[in-house]
Amino acid sequence: MNRIFLDVHALQTVPPSNLNRDDTGQPKSAVYGGVPRARVSSQAWKRATRTYFSQEHLLDPSELGVRTKKVAEVLAARITALDPALMGAEALQLAAEVIQGATGSKIEAPKRKTEAAKTDAAKDGGQEPAPESKYLMFLSARQLDGLAALAVEGAADIKTFLKDKDAKARAREIADTRHSVDIALFGRMVADSADFNVDAAVQVAHAISVHRVESESDYYTAVDDQNTDAESGAGMIGTVDFNSSTLYRYAALSVHQLAKNLGEGLREEEPRTAPVRRAVEAFVQSFLESLPTGKINTFGNHTLPDAVIVKLRTTRPISYVAAFEEPVTGESGHLRQAVARLAEYVPDVERAYGDEETTLSWILRVGPNTEQLSGLGTQAHRLSELVEAVGQAVAERLDKPA
């Protein structure tokens, strides 16, 4: 299969906010080019991207997965839906046995919850806690449906059923095929069985500010609505840390790895390229439009990228972060200077390392401050136009013989 990489670059200005905080409550930061920068971790933006798929109905629920320790409860609900006679503790036990048989992961009630349940039972007859995995387990909707059907088939004696080599092989095959789009994109790690790991098709960089940033602190007070005139002062006081920045964001998508992860596709009646194109389009739109929700109610920092550059290439992914190794400075804002840096840096790095004949480029920009980027690629006027053009180009590349 052809090597195909998709680079997505974005400049996004964010007002006072705390998108992604550390253990002390401060906005995350990093030193780059010798100065402190605002930072939003890759994990925070990957989570925002993944949840945006379902929030905005970019993908059908059947094309998505669930990542949870409560995987036995999720599977038990599907078992009961298939056979209403199997419910409650029986369905949970079936689910736990099938997941263990399929993945080799121990599924049992956490000790702390078991001890708490014993205490509650002594007091007032508390319920037994549900079994869980020791770590977040990522399974697709179709994998869960397949395991549920297998559990119903062997419900009479699930332990004996799973001792049969063919049944166990079927369980393992179900858990390791027909991956959802989010598993195919972001990968899966199964600590107890490396055979079930899925290499991520997407790499997301930590977003960093193009300029120096120092965090600030907001002192706030809240008034008690029931205070009388005789009661002065605040009901509570506190502080919240924040910063503001123009961020450089970057993600690299290995299209050929995505196609490999998706396997035969999500819908049997469609061509091989269709699920890959759908996944690529959903990722591009979701990555650009999503936003981590840290302290969003406090700051209402709902912004979108001011400038987007997308490159489809056959060489290797290239980040443009080095354009900002020397921090942008200026009293009249940072966006215009950041755009100027990219307009100068991108042609230079592409001349030195790129392949003009096989690389396709698109630009999406907002406002006069981004005008210098116009010559760097085919200009899209709407995000939907950009997404469709990228999806079409990916499908055409996939159809070309290796």
Secondary structure, 3 states (H helix, E strand, C coil): CCCCEEEEEEEEEEEEECCCECCCCCECEEEECCEEEEEECHHHHHHHHHHHHHHCCCCCHHHCEEEECCHHHHHHHHHHHHCCCCCHHHHHHHHHHHHHHHHCCCEECCHHHHHHHHHHHHHHCCCCCCCEECCCEEEEHHHHHHHHHHHHHCHHHHHHHHHCHHHHHHHHHHHCCCCCHHHHHHCECCCCCHHHCECCCEEECCEEECECCCCEEEEEEECCCCCCCCCCCCCEEEEEEEEEEEEEEEEEEEHHHHHHHHCCCCCCCCCCHHHHHHHHHHHHHHHHHCCCCCCHHHHCCCCCCCEEEEEEECCCCCCCHHHHCCCECCCCCCHHHHHHHHHHHHHHHHHHHCCCCCCEEEEEECCHHHHHHHHHCEEECCHHHHHHHHHHHHHHHHHCCC
